[in-house]
């Protein structure tokens, strides 16, 4: 024999739990997106810095009288 407890329990509880769950998921997604953006910015800065260093090294090795030129000779 079934009781009517299930209908009483489900009358108003789901909207509150669903809303709070959605709020938690939304907040977690926002944090995750912010973390990913921060990581992407840091990676882009690191790659840009490495590229500048490589360009400076290449430019320095082309200058006459630079240590790289003297070692080759």
N, C-alpha and C positions, 0 to 999 in steps of 0.2 A: 504494500500500500504506500503510495506517495503522499508526502505532505506538501503543504503550500509554502514551506519555508524558502524554497528556491525562488519562487516568484517575489517574495517579500525582500529577499536579499538582493535580487538583481534590479529592483525598481529604481533606485537612485544612485547606487554605488558606481556603475561603469562610467558615467560622464565625468565624475570627479577623478577617478583613477586614470581614465583615458586622457583627460586634460593634463593632469600632472605628469603623466608619462610622456606626453607630447612635449610638454615644457622642458622636461629633463633631456629628452632626445634633442630638442632644438638647441638647448644650451650646450650640450656635449658636441653637437655638430659645429656650432659656432666656435667653440674652443679649438676643436680639431682643425677647422679651416684657418683660424688665426695662427695656430702652430705650424701648419703646412706653409702658409704664406711667409712666416718668419724664417723657416728653414730655406725656402726658395730664395728669399732675399739674401740670406747669409751665403748661400751657395753661389749666387750671381756675383756678389761682392768678391768672394774668394777667387772665382774664375777670372774676374776682371783684373784683380790685383796680380794674379799669376801671369796674365797676358801682358800687363804693363812691364813686369819684371823681365819677361822673355824678350819683349821689344827693346827694352833698355839694354839688355845683354847683347842682343843682336846689333844694335846701333853702336855700342861700345867696342865690339870686336871689329867693326868696319873702320873705325877711326885709326889713322896712322899714329904709331907710337903707343898704342894701347898695349897693355900686358898680353892680351890675347894675340895680337899681331907679332909681338916680340917672341913669344913662345913658338909660333909657327915657323919662324925664320931660322 
